[in-house]
Amino acid sequence: MTRARLSHDTVAIALGGKAVATALAEAGVAVVPVGSRGLLWLEPLLEIETAAGWQAFGPVEAADVPSILDAVKTGQGHARALGPIEDQPFLKAQTRLTFARCGIVDPSSLDDYAGQGGLEGLKRAIAIGPKAIRDAVMASGLRGRGGAGFPAAIKWNGAADAPGDVKYVVCNADEGDSGTFADRMLMEGDPFALIEGMTIAGIAVGATQGYVYVRSEYPLAIAALRRAIDVARGHGLLGTRVLGSDHAFDLEVRVGAGSYVCGEETALLESLEGRRGQVRAKPPLPVHAGLFGKPTVVNNVLTFAAAPTILARGGPAYRDFGMGRSRGTMPIQLAGDIKFGGLFETPFGITLGELVNDIGGGTRSGRPVRAVQVGGPLGAYFPPALFDTPFDYEAFTAKGGLIGHGGVVVFNDSVDMARMARFAMEFCAIESCGKCTPCRIGSVRGMETIDKILAGTDRAAQMALIRDLCDTMKSGSLCALGGFVPYPVLSAIDHFPEDFGPR
């Protein structure tokens, strides 16, 4: 029987993947549901096993299935034929560590996962013990992939050293930044990587319970993760004796309530405890008093999913990738007006221009690129003049930007940057938890001030006021929601001042 891999990722399904699966099944093809390879302009992506290896076709519609199967049988060409997907330039140029298995394995099959190198990191972790695990993570240089880039090992050591009989590991899967989808892709396509990484973290810090806090807008990821957790528990990967060891660890999925601010770790913990998602004042830090007041490690999906590779290959091997203090690989998400949108995993150091023009192929519309926002709705806008900036935490900070979760959103020359600056303030006003004055009130005053600038009302005084307001929000906000609003606002003003003139 002919075998095929078909992406069952959210994007593929939205583009007709279920109809393609039905057509394949009706034609007698054994379909293996897999995650996305990340070449989103080719979804739904179909790979068929042939004597010459796996051959890819995409984007595929249900009506294409009969002719594709005929082409495979006769050895003839097909308009949707791509050849081996690994030869595609977008995929070939990547260094896939975290996403090495996505698009290859059945996300519900632990055998598939283990057959592609999975569980090696956990086995190594069990063999070397908690302190050596944390030492390996420290040696790797792994920094949190969720936004701030805080060294993961410092969090893990802090939780391990904190007194307490009960400790927790919490995964922040409340992926809410614009242009980001890596967490979703991994949970849908390779959920065992997250399970393994969180289990490693649990052993490292002495936690026996973990929670994955997933945004409610990700129903397929939630279902895939829960299915994988059940399989893992049934095979002894989770439970009272992890892989037969003396370590206990179990996982539970919790679904978020649709608040952007719950992406902030303390608001997430509040929500996880059943309360309204409001930011906590720090200290105490979560590693000392986190979930239910107990020492807690909070990292995002990509951070935990990097741990199995680090333990399997060793910290120094992971550290060999990257530049400066930004080590390892970063799954970068290309979105907006871009020709080749998708996930591109690469070591830190590639320039923003290479990502947008060489990898992404420039704009899909054919219009010139005017601005690129990196780091979600609170990231800075970079003009083409800054395209030589390396994708590196410190390099972006030096240019007034931030990497965040690795989302890159491209805007063409039709964008109105003053309107984008106002949108940042509006977004903050809507999503604020309301606990601190600079965020709650400052964002509303920001909208009013930008409106006056656009109306030409005492423009010089209003421009000075918006800068002063941004300084107050940056310095006085309890969390990054209010504190990061100045990045998009001030970068729009500084790099695109012509958009803030009289209308």
N, C-alpha and C positions, 0 to 999 in steps of 0.2 A: 504494500500500500504506500502511495506517495505521502511523504510527510512535509508539513509546512509550518513555518513560524509566522504568526500574524500578531502584530502589535494590538494589544487590548488596553493600551494607554488611553487616558481621557481624551487626548487630542484625536487619536485614531478613531475612537468611537464617535466623537462629535462629527467626524468627517465621513462616516458611513462604514466603519469597521465591522459592525455587527452584521450588516448585509453581506459583506465580503466573506465573513466567517460562515454564514449560512450557505452561500453559493459554493464554497469549498467543501463543506460537509455534504451537500447534495451531490457533489461530483465525486464523492468517495475519498476525499483527501483527509488524512489524519492531521488535525490542526492543533498545534501546541501554542497556547496563549502566552505571549511574552510581553515584557515591557517595551518601552520605546528606546530606540537607539539614539534619539535626540535630534535626528534630522527631520524637523517638523514639517518642512515643506514637501516631504516625500510621504507623509502619512495619508492613508493607511499604508504601511510598509509591509510587504509580503516577501518572505524568503522560502524558497522551495529546495528541498534536498535532491540533488542530482548526482550522477556518476562523477561529475566534475566538481562537486562540492555544492555548497549552498549558493543559490543564485537569487538575487533580489529583484523585486519589481515594485515600482511606486511612482506617484501615488496611484493606488488601485481602487477601482470601483467594482461593484458586484458584476456588472456587465462585462468586465474585462476577464473574468475568471476562465471561461471556456477557451478563449483564444490564448491565454497565458499557458494553460495546461497543454494545449495543442503544441504551442511553441516549445515547451519543455520536452514533450514526447518526441517531436520531430527534429529537434535541434535547430529550429529556425529562429530568427530574430523576432523581437517584439518591441513595439513602441514604448512600452513601460519597463523594458529590461534595463537593469543597472549593473549587471555582473555581480561579482562578490562585493557585498556592501563594505567590507573592510578596505576596498580599493578606492572608495569615494574620498576625494580630497579632504572634505570636511571631517571625516572620521579618521582618515589616515594621519592627519596632522596632530591628532590628540595624544595625550598620555593618560590613559584611563586606568586609574587605580580604584577610586571610589565607585565608578560606574563600569568597571570591567565586565560585569556579568549582565548588565541591563540590555535587554533585547536578545539575549542568548538563552537564559534559563526560564523555566516555568516558575513563576513566583510562588507557587504553592507547593513546589517539590523540594524537599530538603535534600533528596538524593542529587537532584540537578545542582543545587547550591554547593554541596560537598564535592561533587564531581568537577566543579570549576574553581576549586581552591578554597571554598568556604570552610569554616570551622577550624582551619589551621591556626589562626590567630588565637582563638579561644583555647584550643588545646595547649598552645604555648603559654598562654596566660595562666592556666591552671598549673602547669608544670613549674613556672618560675615564682609564682606567688604575688601578693598585692604590692609589696614595695618595689619589686623588680618591674612590675607592670607600669607603675607610675614613673619609674626611672626611664623606661623605654619611651613613654609618651613625652617626658621632658626632653630626652635626647632627640626626639623627632622634630622638635620645634613647632608642634601642632598648636595653632591658635584657633579660637572659636570661629567657626564659619558662619555664625548667625548675624554678624554685624560689627561688634566692637573689636574683634580680633584679639580677645584676651587669651593669654596662654592657658591651654586646657589643663596642663599638669599642675599649675598653681591652684586651680579650682579643686582638682582631684586630691592633691596633697592637703589642702585646707579641710576638706570634708573628712579625709582619712584621719587627720590629727585631731579633729574636733571631738570632744567627749560626748558620749551618747551610745546607748545600746541599740537604738533604732536610727537608721539612716536611709535616705532615699536617693534614687536616680530618676531625674525627670527629663524627658525629651521635649523640647520646644518644636513642635511641628505645626505651629500656627503661622505658616508661611503667608504673609499678607502684603509684602512689598510688590509694587508694580513691576512687571517684567520678570518675576521669579517663579520658577516651577520645578527646581531641582529636587526639593524635598518630596513633592508629590510624585515625580518620576521615580525616585528611588523606592518610596513606599509601595508604589504600584508595581514596579518592575523587579525589585530585589529586596523585599522586606526583611529577609533573613540577615542581611548585612547590618541593618539597624538593630535587630534583635541580638545579634552576636556582639556588636559594639557596646550596647547597653549592658549586656551581661558581663563583658570584660570590665566595664566601669564599675559595675556593682561589686565584683570581686576585688577590684583595686581599692575601693573605699570602705568596704565592709557593709554594703547595703544589700538587703535581701528582697527589696520590692522596688519596682520601677513603674513609671507611668509615661505614656506617650500622649501628649495633649495635641490633638489634631483639629484643625479648623473644620467646621461643619460643612464648608463648601467642597470638601474632598471625599465624597461618599465612596468612590472606588478605592481610594487609598485606605480608608477606614476598613472597608470590607477585606481588602487584600492583607492588611496588617493583622486583623483579627483572625483571619484564616491561617496565616503563617504562625501566629502565636499558638493557636490550637495544635498545629502540626508539631511545632517545636516542643510544646509541653508533652505531647504524646510520644516523642522520641527522646525524652530525657534531656533536652537542651535547656529547658526551663523546669523549675520545681525544686524539691528539697535537696536533690543531689545532682548538680549540673554535670552532665556527661559522666556520671558515676563518681564525681569528686565529693569532698566534704563541704563544698560551697553551695549555698541555697540562693536562688534568685528567681523571681517571677515578674511577669509584666501584665499591665492592664492598659487598655486604650480608653481615653476619656475624650469626649467630643466638645469642642469649644462652642461658645455662644455667639460668635460673629463680631467680636470686638477687636479692632486693630491693636489697641493698647495692650491686649493680652499677649502680644508678642514680646512685651517687656517681661523679664523673668519674674519679678515680684508680683505684677498684676496677674500673670499666669498662675502663680501659686495661690493667690487669693481666689481666682476662679476655680482652680482645682479643688480647693477646700469647700466650694459651694457658695462662695460669696461673690458680690459684684467685683468685677475686675478693676481694681484700683491699685495704683502704684504704692508700694510701701517705702517709707523713708529708710535709708541705709546710712550707718549700720543699724541693726546687725545684718551681715551679709547672709545670703541663703546657705552658704557652706557652713555657717555656724548655727543659724536658726532659719530654716527654710520651710518646707512643707510640714504642716502641723507642728511647727516650732522645732523640727529636728534637722540635723545637718543634711544638706541636700546639694547634689550636683545637678545644675541645670545647663545643658548644652543643646544645640540644635541637631537636626537629623544628620547633616553632612559631617559634623564633628564626631559624633558617635560612629558613623559609618566608616570613618577613616581609621578607627582604632584597630579593626581586624588586620588591615594591611600593615600597620605599624608593628603589631605584635608578630605577625607572620614573617615579615621581612627584616625587622629590626629597626629601631629608631634612627640610627645613622643612615640607613638606606633610604628612608623616607625623607630625611633632611637633605639628602643629595639633590633633591629637586627644589627649584625656587631660587630666591635671591634675598640678600640681606636678612632681615628678621622674618620674612614671609617665606615659610618653608612648605614643601610638599606641593600638591596640586590644588587648583581651585576649579570647581565646576561652574563655569561662567554661562549665564543665560542671555542669549541675544534675542531682543524683541523690538517692537515698534516698527518703524518704516525701514525694514531691512530685508534684503533679498533672501538670505539664507538664515532664517531664524531657527534657534534650537539651542541645545546644550553642548558646550564645548569645554571639555576638561583639559587643562593644561597647567604646567608649572607656573608659578608666579614669575613675572618678568616680561611677559609679552606686552607690547605697547597697546594703548587704546586704539590707535590708528590701524594697527595690524588686525585687531579684532573686528573693527567696523568695516574696513575696506577690503582687506585680504581674505579674512575668514568669512565675514558676513556678506561680502560682495557689494557693499554700498547699499543704497536705498532700493527698495522694491519698486517704488514709484518712478525712479529715474531722476528725481529732483536732487539738488545738492543737499548734503548733510549740513545742518546749521548748528545743532546742539545734540549732545549725548548726555543723558542722565544716568549716573551709576550709583547704585545703592538705594534704590527704591524711591518713593515719593518725597523722602527727606534727603535725598542725595543731591550733590551739586550738579549744575549744568556745565559741561565742558564744551567749548567751541573747538573747531578743527585745529586752531592754533596750539591746543594742548594735547593733540593726539600723539605726541611723542612721550607722554607720561606712561611709565611702566605700570603694569597691573601689580601693585605692591602697596601694602598698607601705609608705609611711611611716605612713599612717593606721592600717593594721592593726598595724604594729609598735608604735605608740603605745598600742594597746589590748591588747598582749600576744599578738598573733596573727601569722600570716603568710599570704601569698597562695599561695605555692608554685606548683604547676602549674595553679591555677585551678579545682580541684575543689571543689564545694559540695555537702555531704551533709547532708540534713535529717532530723532525728529528732523524733518526736512525743512527747507527754507520757508515754508508757509506758517511755521509756528510763531505765535505771538508770545514772547518771553515775559512780558508784563502780566499777561493773563496767567501764565504758568506760575509766576511768583505769587499772584493772588490765590491761585488754586492751592499752593502749599499752605497758606494761612487758613484757607477755608477747610482744607482737609484736616488740619490740626484742630480747628474749632469743632468740627463734627466728631472727630475721633477722641478728643481729650476725655480723660476719665473725670476731669473736673476737680481733682484734689488740690492742685497747686495753681496759684494766681497767675504766674507768668504765662503758663500754657493756656489756661481757661480764658482769661481776659485778654492776654497779649495777642492771641490769634485773631480775636474779633477786632481789636484795635488795628491789627495789621491789615485786615481786609479793608477797613474804613480808610486807613491812610493811603493804601495803594489806589483805592477808588478816587481819592482826592488828587493823587498824582496824575492819574489818567484823565481827570477832569480839568487839569491845569490849575488847580487851586493852590496858590502859594507853594509852587513846586519845590523850590529850594528848601524851604522849611520842612516840608513833608518828607523829602528825601533824607534830611538829617534825622528826622523823627523815626523813620523806618529803620535806620541803622542803629539808633539808640535802643529802639524796641527789640531788635534782633539781639543786641548785646545783653539786654535784660533777660530775654528768653533763654539764651545760651547759658548764661551764668546762674540763673535762678530757678530753672525748671527742675522738678524732681527726677525726670527721666528723659530719655532721648527723644520722645515725641516732641515736646516743646523745645528741648535743647538743640535738636538738629534742624528745626525749621529754618534757621538762618542760612544753612547751606544752600538750598535751592533759591531762596529769596535774594541773598547777597550775590551769589554767583550770576543770577540773571541780571541784576543791576550792574555788576562790575563788567561782565563780558558782553552784555547786549544793551548798553545804555540808550541806544537810539529808540528802543521800544518803549521807553518811559517818558517820551516827549508828549507834547500836547496832541490830542486826538482831533 
